[in-house]
C-alpha cells in the first residue's frame, strides 16, 4: 500500500470537514485506492473548536507547510492573492496541489497550470466547480477527445434558491435573508447575487472545454439583483421561466 503524506492549509468548515471525512473513511479509501492517506500537517493561523487535529502537527505560518515532507498540499484558505502565492510556493517545492478555490483558478489559472507543468506536479481542482459532481474530470479525461460546442447550466445554488422562491411570489430581499439564515448565502452575498461565483465556474469550464484563457479576456457577467416579481409574471405569460445561467459557447466562425 502506498503512503500519501498530506498537508491541509486552512482550518475552516471545508478543511475540517475534509479532515474528518478522510479519517472516518480511511478503511474505505484504502480498500478502493490502495492508498494510505496521512494528514501530517495543518497550516492554520487559529484553532477551530469544532475539530481537534489530533496527531497532525499544526503550523501557524501556512507557508511553512510547503517545506515539510509531504506529497500533497491542499489549499483551503480561500481568497485570491495569498492563495496564489501559497500554491506557487508549493508547486516550486515539488508538491502536488489540490484546491477548491475557484477564484484563484479563475484569476491565475494559466500561471498556476504552467508552473505545475514546469515542475512536473499536478494541480487538481475538481471541487472548485459543481462541488462533488465530477464535471472537471469528465471534461479533462472522459470527453477529452470531443469537440464540446456549448456548456450551460445553473452553477450557483444561492441564486437558484432565490429565483425559485421569487417565482412563488416572494420578494428578493426577504428571500436573500432566508438564504443567509440557512447558510446558502454568505453574510456578503455579492459574489452570488452579482453573478461572480457562476462566472468563475463557467470560466474554468470554458478553459477546459474550449481553451479560453484564465482569466478570460472578454467576459459578460450579470447577476439577479434587477429581477422583480413582475419579470416572473411576464415570463409566465410568454411560456418561460427565469433562471440564472452560466453559458460558454464555442464560436465556430472564428475557429
N, C-alpha and C positions, 0 to 999 in steps of 0.2 A: 504494500500500500504506500502511495506517495504522500509525503507530508507537504502541505502548503502553509507557509508562515505568513500571517496576515496582520496588517495594522489598520485600524479604523481611525480616521481623523474626523472629529465632530462627535458630540455625545448628547444630541437632542433625541427627539422621538424616533426619527428614522434610524439613527445609528444604534440606539439601544434596542429598538425592535429587531434590527438585523442581528445584533449580538445574541439576543435571546433566541431567535429562530435558529441560528447556526448551532447553538449549544443544545437546544431542545431536540433538534432533528439530526443530531450528529450520526446516529446509527443508520438512519435512512440515507444520509448523504454518503456515508462510507460504502453502504451496500450498492447504491446506484452509480457511484462515480469512482469507487476505489481510491478516494482521496481522504486524507486525514487533515481537516482544516483546523489550524490552531490560531486563535486570535491572541497574539503575544503582546501587542502594544495598543494602547488607546491614546490618541492625541486629543486632549481636551483641556480647555482653559479653566473649566469649573466642573464640579461633580454634578451628577444627576441623581436626585434622591430616589428616583423610580427604578434605578438599576445599579447593582453592585458589580463592578468589573471583575471581581474575584481574583483569579490568578494572572490577569493581564496587567502589565506594567503601564501606569498612567504617566504620560509626559505632558507637562503643562505648555511647553512650546511645541506647537504642532509640526513645526519644521524640523524638529529633532527626530521625528518619526522616520523620515526618508533615509537617514543614515544608519538605521538599525538593520539587523539581519532578518529581513523579511522579503518575501517574494512578491507580495501584492500590497499596494496602498489603496484603501477605499476612502475616497474623498466625499464627505457628507457634511461639510461645513457651510455650504450654501454661498450665496454671493457670487461675484464675478472675479474681481482682480486678485484678491488673496487666494481664491481657489485656483485661478490660472497659475499663479506663482508656485503654489504647492504642487500642482500636477506636473508642471515643467521640472521642478526640482526632483520629484520622484522619478520621472522619466530619465533625467540625466544621471540619476543614481541607479539606472538599470532596473527599476521596479515596474512591474505591470501596474496599471491603474484601473480602478473601477469607480465610476461616478454616477450619481443620479441627478446631477446638476445640469439641467437643460440650458440655463442661462449662460454658463461658462462655455458649453459646447457651441451654442448659437453664436456667441460673440468672438470666440477664439478657436473654433474647431479646426480651421485649416492649419493654424500654427501648431496646435496640440497634436494633430494627426501626423504632421510632418516630423515633429520631434520624436514621436513614438516610432515611426518608420526608421528614422536615422539612428535610433538607439536600439533597434531590434526588440522592442517591447510592445505590448498591446495596451490599448486604451478601450475599455468596454463601457457602454453607457445605455444598456437596454432599458433600465428603469427611468431614464430621462424622458421617455415618451410612452404614454399609454400604460404606465405602471407595470403591472405583471403580464400584460399582453405582449408576447414576443414579436412585435412588428419589426423591430430593427434587425433581429436575427433572420427573420423571414426575408426581408429585402436584401440583406447582405449575402445570404447563403442560398436558401431555397429558391429565391427568384432572381438570383444573380445573373442568369443568362437571358432574362426577359427585358423587353423594352416597355417600361411602365409609362403609360401616357398620362395618367392622372391619379392623384391621391386626394381624397376629400373625406372629411369626417368632422364630427363634433369632438374636439380634443380637450375641452375644458369642462370639467364636471360642475364647477360653480355656475357658469353661465347657462349650462343646460338645465340645472335645477331652477334658477331664477326665471328663465323663459318658460319652463313648464308650469310654474306657479302663476306667472302672469297670464298665461293662456287660460287659466281657470278663473281669471278675473282679479287676481291680486295686483297691488301696486308695486313698483320697483323697489322703493326704499324699505318698506316693511319686509319684503321678501329677502332683500340683501341682508337685513338684520337677522332674520331667521337663519340664513345660510352661515352667517358668522357665529351665531349661537350654537349651531350644530357642528361647527368645525369645518364646514365645506369651504368657507372663505376666510382669508386672513384678516386680522384687525385692519390692515391697509389692503383693501381688495383691488387696488388699481390694476395690478398685473392681470387679474382675472377679467374684470368687467371692461377694461380698456383693450382687451384682445392680445395683450403682450405674451401671456403664457401660451396661448394657442399658436401665436406667431413663432415663438421659439420652437415649439414642437414640429410644426409643419416645415419650418426652415431646415431643421435637422433631417426630416424625412425626404425633403426635396434634394438635399445634398446627397443622400444615399441613392435615391432613385434616379435623379437627373443630373447629378454632378454640379449643382449650383454651389457657389462659394459660401463659406461661413466666416464672417457674417455676410448675408446676401447684399448685393449691390442695390437693387431696387425692390422695395417690399411695401405692399399696401396693407395697413393694419387699421381695423375699425372694430370698436367694441360694441356694447349693448346699451350704453348709458342714454342714448337718444330714443330708444324704443319706448312707446307708450301703449296703453291699453287699446287706444283707437287703431293702432297698427295691427293688432291681432284681429280685431273685428273686420277691418278691410281685407286682411289676408284670408280670413274665413269666407267672406263673400266671394272672393275670387277662386276659392278652392285650394288655398295654400296654407301652410303653417310657417311659423317663424323659428328658425334655428340659427345658432352661431356656428358657421362652418369655417374650417381652415382648408384651403384649397391650393394645391400645386399642380399645374398643368403644363405639359411639355408643348412648346410651340414648334410644330414640325416644319413650319415655313422658314424657321431660322436654323434648322438642323443642317 
